[in-house]
């Protein structure tokens, strides 16, 4: 009597996949290739949106410069830069009015101020203000653009 190996019973179902092919019939007459050229916006549309683009770029540039100055202040204070050095002193003098409204929100540490939380709050605040101004400019000009075709 021969012993047979136990037979594995595969209980998984086989799924046959059929890929469908979509056949697209093209018309016998095709228009010339020049008819399929996409034409960009007219010069009137570009001229109308040009001030919007300029305002948003100027606002973004201005607030980005302020944010970079505030981040430099944060990094210099974090690394314990010498406040008597003219460059560091000038940066602290320029950014002090921007940071002053945020000072005192969180308690200052007892030791030397290594972590300038007021500068980080100012960066976040100016980022949100810049985004708000850009969104308002775009919203106001978009509404005016749809009313005057």
C-alpha positions as CSV (number, residue, x, y, z in Angstrom):
1,X,0.0,0.0,0.0
2,X,1.5,3.2,-1.1
3,X,1.2,6.2,1.1
4,X,0.2,9.3,-0.7
5,X,1.1,12.8,0.3
6,X,-1.7,14.8,1.7
7,X,-3.4,16.8,-0.9
8,X,-3.6,20.6,-0.6
9,X,-7.0,21.9,-1.3
10,X,-6.9,25.4,-2.7
11,X,-10.0,27.2,-1.4
12,X,-9.2,30.5,-3.1
13,X,-11.2,31.5,-6.0
14,X,-9.6,32.3,-9.3
15,X,-10.5,35.5,-10.7
16,X,-10.0,36.0,-14.4
17,X,-9.3,39.5,-15.5
18,X,-10.4,40.8,-18.8
19,X,-9.1,44.0,-20.1
20,X,-11.5,45.9,-22.2
21,X,-10.3,47.7,-25.2
22,X,-12.1,50.8,-26.2
23,X,-12.2,51.4,-29.9
24,X,-12.5,55.0,-31.0
25,X,-13.7,55.6,-34.5
26,X,-12.3,58.7,-36.1
27,X,-14.3,60.7,-38.6
28,X,-13.2,60.3,-42.2
29,X,-12.5,64.0,-42.5
30,X,-10.2,65.6,-40.0
31,X,-9.8,69.3,-39.7
32,X,-6.4,70.8,-40.5
33,X,-3.9,70.7,-37.7
34,X,-4.0,74.5,-37.3
35,X,-7.6,74.3,-36.0
36,X,-6.4,72.3,-33.0
37,X,-4.0,75.0,-31.8
38,X,-4.7,76.3,-28.3
39,X,-4.7,80.0,-28.1
40,X,-3.7,81.7,-24.8
41,X,-5.7,84.4,-23.2
42,X,-6.1,87.6,-25.1
43,X,-4.0,90.6,-24.4
44,X,-7.0,92.3,-22.7
45,X,-7.2,89.5,-20.1
46,X,-3.5,89.6,-19.5
47,X,-3.5,93.4,-19.1
48,X,-6.5,93.2,-16.7
49,X,-4.7,90.6,-14.5
50,X,-1.3,92.2,-14.7
51,X,-1.9,94.6,-11.8
52,X,-3.3,91.7,-9.7
53,X,-0.1,89.7,-10.4
54,X,2.1,92.7,-9.6
55,X,0.3,93.4,-6.3
56,X,0.4,89.8,-5.2
57,X,4.1,89.6,-6.1
58,X,5.0,92.8,-4.2
59,X,3.0,91.8,-1.1
60,X,4.6,88.4,-1.1
61,X,8.1,89.8,-1.5
62,X,7.6,92.4,1.2
63,X,6.3,89.9,3.7
64,X,8.9,87.3,2.8
65,X,11.6,89.8,3.5
66,X,10.1,90.6,6.9
67,X,9.8,86.9,7.7
68,X,13.4,86.2,6.7
69,X,14.6,89.0,9.0
70,X,12.5,87.7,11.9
71,X,13.9,84.1,11.3
72,X,17.4,85.5,11.3
73,X,16.7,87.2,14.6
74,X,15.4,83.9,16.0
75,X,18.4,82.0,14.9
76,X,20.9,84.6,16.1
77,X,19.2,84.7,19.5
78,X,19.0,80.9,19.6
79,X,22.8,80.6,18.9
80,X,23.6,83.4,21.4
81,X,25.0,85.9,19.0
82,X,26.8,89.0,20.4
83,X,24.2,91.8,20.6
84,X,27.0,94.4,20.6
85,X,28.2,93.4,17.1
86,X,26.9,96.1,14.7
87,X,25.2,93.7,12.2
88,X,23.4,91.8,15.0
89,X,22.5,95.0,16.8
90,X,21.1,96.5,13.5
91,X,19.0,93.4,12.9
92,X,17.6,93.5,16.4
93,X,16.9,97.2,16.0
94,X,15.0,96.6,12.7
95,X,13.0,93.7,14.0
96,X,12.2,95.0,17.4
97,X,9.1,96.9,16.4
98,X,7.8,93.8,14.6
99,X,8.3,91.6,17.6
100,X,7.2,94.0,20.4
101,X,3.5,93.2,20.1
102,X,4.2,89.5,20.7
103,X,6.5,89.9,23.7
104,X,5.0,89.0,27.0
105,X,2.5,86.4,25.6
106,X,4.7,83.6,26.9
107,X,6.8,83.9,30.1
108,X,10.5,84.6,29.4
109,X,12.9,81.9,30.7
110,X,15.0,82.9,33.8
111,X,18.3,82.6,32.1
112,X,19.5,84.3,28.9
113,X,16.8,84.4,26.3
114,X,17.8,81.6,24.0
115,X,14.4,80.9,22.6
116,X,12.7,83.9,21.1
117,X,9.1,82.8,20.9
118,X,7.9,86.3,20.1
119,X,9.9,86.2,16.8
120,X,8.3,82.9,15.9
121,X,4.8,84.3,16.6
122,X,5.6,87.3,14.5
123,X,6.7,85.1,11.6
124,X,3.5,83.1,11.8
125,X,1.4,86.3,12.1
126,X,3.0,88.0,9.1
127,X,2.7,84.8,7.0
128,X,-1.1,84.7,7.7
129,X,-1.5,88.5,7.0
130,X,0.3,88.1,3.7
131,X,-1.9,85.2,2.7
132,X,-5.0,87.1,3.7
133,X,-4.0,90.2,1.7
134,X,-3.2,88.1,-1.4
135,X,-6.4,86.2,-1.1
136,X,-8.4,89.5,-0.7
137,X,-6.8,91.0,-3.8
138,X,-7.5,88.0,-5.9
139,X,-11.1,87.7,-4.6
140,X,-11.8,91.4,-5.3
141,X,-10.4,91.3,-8.8
142,X,-11.9,88.0,-9.7
143,X,-15.4,89.3,-8.8
144,X,-14.8,92.4,-10.9
145,X,-13.5,90.3,-13.8
146,X,-16.7,88.2,-13.9
147,X,-19.0,91.2,-13.9
148,X,-17.2,92.9,-16.7
149,X,-16.7,90.4,-19.5
